[in-house]
């Protein structure tokens, strides 16, 4: 063979081999690097959501009230939701001996953030009604002889406090009601005031007037 022919054949052979090698490498499967999946993220969100739900549940499972007045341990008390006034009174150590708790509805459900004020007994030497003079209430009826019924629309705190079964706390409730609603037009309005039950109303009815 002529040298020129040999060179041509060698060139063709090189091209064929190069094409075959390229085709071989191009057809091989390639390894693709897949980013690692971070598995710690979702549980963190779940835990955060669970923690917030737990915090909300704990917040709604308690009520915070302020117990003030004549109790052994006045101050803020945290009680389970659904607790009543009697539970708040127990949490404050109970009322001081001699304290009149008749104005409190011990069975009432507590409201978060409220203040419960426990009143004291009527002063032993409360000022007498100026219209009465030195004579005190009648021992038989509990009324003031010669003075007539006490006007609910004009009576002072001291005059209301002197009525049997009233005390300073209920007297204050009567004055607050009068401030909000104006002068009394009927004695039966006493029934709308906290602390005035049927028994106390029957006691006060003959002793007061609008």
PyMOL commands that set and color helices and strands:
alter all, ss='L'
color gray80, all
select helices_A, chain A and resi 3-27+40-60+85-91+157-161+167-181+187-192+198-205
alter helices_A, ss='H'
color red, helices_A
select strands_A, chain A and resi 62-69+75-80+115-118+150-151+208-209
alter strands_A, ss='S'
color yellow, strands_A
deselect
rebuild
show_as cartoon
